Amino acid sequence: MNRQSDERYFLQGPHSRKNELVFLFRILVEFIRGFRAFHFLGPCVTVFGSARYGEGHPYYDLGRQLGYRIATMGFTVMTGGGPGIMEAVNRGAKEARGKSVGCNIVLPYEQVPNPYLDKWVSIRYFFVRKVLLSKYSYSFVVLPGGYGTLDEFFEALTLIQTDSVKHFPVVLFGKDFHKALYEHLKGLVQAGTIGTKDIDLFLLTDSIDDAVAHIEKYAIQQFGLKKVKKMRPLAWLGERL
């Protein structure tokens, strides 16, 4: 059974206990693979963005510059591992001689691991992938994208708003691109469906310098990342850096 039919079958409702148990084991295997792949990454900045903006597009160039700057800060740069802006960000990180990793999703189109990854894992289920993209990150940066990118943006904000994770910095790039979205969010404040402070859970900017300063202040300084204990691999578990 392929990924699409497997996940679609699961989401159709209750099935036999055997089939439900088999699916749970598949999820467990996905998590274990991700944990083993990313356990020694060190502090990450996860960058989200469209798979559809290729080389030569202004947002591709922005992603490449951003990946470079984040890597020079000492972070491992993590993306969804695919083409487009994700590729650009990983490419910039590699050009800065930083660590560049991806958490790829198995799809019948668009999504294949880009060539600028030091390490990646390909995941079958979206919800497992979202956990892995969040688990290792001390900051989230969102470049222009579609449904998937916005899903990841709001996932990060929801986790922070509900104190499910610490108040990690979130940066949303593209003032013109996200103008209508930002106005909508301000409308949610006026409607009372989010709090007045919730609109400040992210920085909306077009400036890489402002984004880097925001991450420096609210990730490195706030969480003292220079003091983070480095994990060491255990040879008897087959682990390696």
PEBEL-V286625 format. One record per pair of residues at least 6 apart in sequence whose ideal C-beta (glycine too) atoms are under 6 Angstrom apart, sorted by the first residue. I is the first residue (numbers start at 1). J is the second residue. If there is no record, write none. Layout:
i: <I I>
j: <J J>
This chain:
i: <3 3 10 30 30 33 34 34 37 38 40 40 41 41 42 43 43 43 43 44 44 44 44 45 45 45 46 46 46 46 47 47 47 48 48 48 49 49 49 49 49 50 50 50 50 50 51 51 51 51 52 53 53 53 53 59 59 60 63 63 63 63 64 64 64 65 66 67 67 67 67 68 68 68 69 69 70 71 71 71 71 72 76 77 77 78 79 79 79 79 80 81 81 81 81 81 82 83 85 87 90 90 90 90 91 93 94 94 99 100 100 100 101 102 102 102 103 103 103 104 104 104 105 105 105 106 106 113 123 130 138 138 139 139 139 139 140 140 141 142 142 143 144 144 156 157 159 160 160 161 169 169 169 169 170 171 171 171 172 172 172 175 182 185 188 189 189 203 205 233 233 233>
j: <106 124 23 123 128 121 121 132 121 136 231 241 76 136 76 75 138 225 228 76 78 136 137 70 75 139 78 133 137 140 79 89 141 142 149 152 63 85 143 145 149 84 85 144 145 146 82 83 84 110 84 59 60 84 85 85 144 88 85 88 89 143 88 91 92 208 208 77 89 92 93 92 95 96 208 212 77 77 93 96 98 96 99 93 100 101 86 89 90 102 86 102 103 104 113 120 111 114 143 114 100 114 116 117 116 100 100 116 118 116 117 118 119 113 117 120 129 132 133 113 120 122 111 123 129 122 124 120 129 155 168 219 168 169 215 219 156 170 171 153 172 173 174 177 170 201 165 167 201 198 214 215 218 219 202 203 211 214 178 202 204 206 204 199 194 196 199 214 211 239 240 241>
